[in-house]
Amino acid sequence: MQHEETADFRVANLRNFYKVELWTPEGHIDRLIFAGTSLDKARQIFADYHQQEPTARLTIRQRIRVLLRAP
């Protein structure tokens, strides 16, 4: 199976991609770290980023559904 990725929020939402997002303390999305069809890759990127920056506010989302959140 071929995995697809994008750096565009709109494409990620339209295509129902998994997104790893970095959030501001105020509750706004600061940056899209990853968006693609592979949940395994999203989880790995999430774990790697969280290990490097343990206080970073991260989510893995698919559209509005939150699959994983830290902290």
Secondary structure, DSSP 8 states (H G I E B T S, - for coil): ----B-S-HHHHHHTT-EEEEEE-TTS-EEEEEEEES-HHHHHHHHHHHHHH-TT-EEEEEETTEEEEEE-
